[in-house]
Amino acid sequence: MKHALLGTTGLVAAGMAVSGAVQPAMAIDPISLSVNGYYENVVSYTSQDGASDFKKVHFRHEGELDFNGETKLDNGLTVGFSAALEIVNTGDTNGPMDEVYMYLEGGFGKVQLGSKETAAFLMHYQAPYVGIGVNTPNFAPYENNGAPTSTYLVQSDDANKITYFTPEFSGFQFGVSYVPDVSNTSGNTQGFGVLPKNVMGEQQDWFSLGASYTREIGAVELGMSAGYEFATLGANDAAGTFDDYKAYSFGLNVGFAGFTVGGSYAKFNNGLSGSNDGKAWDVGIIYETGPYGFGVTYFNGEDEGTSAESKLVDIAASYTPIEGVKFATGVILGDFSPAPATGADDKAFAVYFGTFLSF
């Protein structure tokens, strides 16, 4: 390869000597920019026994604009980037940009560099839902008690990283991510790979492994996923408060005749020493016919360190008159033990109506 590269360099130099200037090689098409995104608006009413400070009525919204650029070179390599702008920010205090990364894609697979979730997160399947859901919801019309809220492996979040996805073959695809440090989990205030190591309580050298399998068997659609993540403690911890991090997850979806059933499971140690493992699982079924959807989803999260456990059910219906516009309404029933405020068992009832736009 080096010999061929040197030969090419010689040809370019010779051309410059003859013509006096050489125009840079150009792709067939320059990078073209596209914009897409989403906006969600939800109104909810909640009655919860143990949440003394929780407002009964909520008006909430959340949205994002994604700026995407891409071009394909003459050799078949695709070069692109994506930048996500929070148009309605529900909690990120690090700035308006949520995820910024570039990628290279070709016959070898896909490489992502920058701020984006891990391979295990991006390849994960969860229980299906048609409402706002109860597994990592954008909107939670209840006060949780500290129990896990997700079967996604989310600890490193959008910290700057490198991720590689293999090409899909026979339905299988694999991915791996490496995160130098997770001190900045949003990834939007530091450049790639320049975060400090050895910060007390922060894990470093974070690896995420993901795998998925998709297949159509007659009228049945199948999707499965598995993920595993591990990281080492960044600094000596004399107090013994922190520990290495490890977690794993599984997911399954099966679709047939308008129905989709599925669920997921995750277990993780939270990066803390002692008995602080967390686990979560969900299961759900939805039915979609024409513009209408109906579904029931159940979620259970448990923290062994605090003995906090949450049980949530989302019963919902949706209507999608055109692509990109969905209306959904539902009821969420929650059972928390112990309650977030009183320490006793606590029950919650919430009803919501939401408008979900994608473009």
MODAJO-V753098 format. One line per field, one symbol per residue. ss: DSSP state (H for helix, E for strand, - for the rest). burial: b if it has 9 or more other C-alpha atoms within 8 Angstrom, else e. A space follows every 50 residues. Layout:
ss: ???
burial: ???
This chain:
ss: -HHHHHHHHHHHHHHHHHH------------EEEEEEEEEEEEEEEEE-- ------EEEEEEEEEEEEEEEE-----EEEEEEEEEEE--------EEEE EEEEEE--EEEEEEE---HHHH---------------------------- ---------EEEEEE---E--EEEEEEEEEE------------------- --EEEEEEEEEEEEEEE--EEEEEEEEEEEEEE--------E--EEEEEE EEEEEE--EEEEEEEEEE---E-----EEEEEEEEEEEE--EEEEEEEEE EEE----EEEEEEEEEEEEEEE--EEEEEEEEEEEEE--------EEEEE EEEEEEEE-
burial: eeeeeeeeeeebeebbeeeeeeeeeebebeeeeeebbbbbbbbbbbebeb beeeeeebeebbbbbbbbbbbbbeeebbbbbbbbbbbebeebeeebbbbb bbbbbbeebbbbbbbbbbbbbebbbbbbbbbbbbbbeeeebbeebebbbb bbbeebbbbbbbbbbbbeeebbbbbbbbbbbbbbbbbbeebbeebeebbe bbbbbbbbbbbbbbeeeeebbbbbbbbbbbbbbbbebeeeebbbbbbbbb bbbbbbeebbbbbbbbbbbbbbbeebbbbbbbbbbbbbeebbbbbbbbbb bbbbbebbbbbbbbbbbbbbeeebbbbbbbbbbbbbbbbbeeeebbbbbb bbbbbbbbe
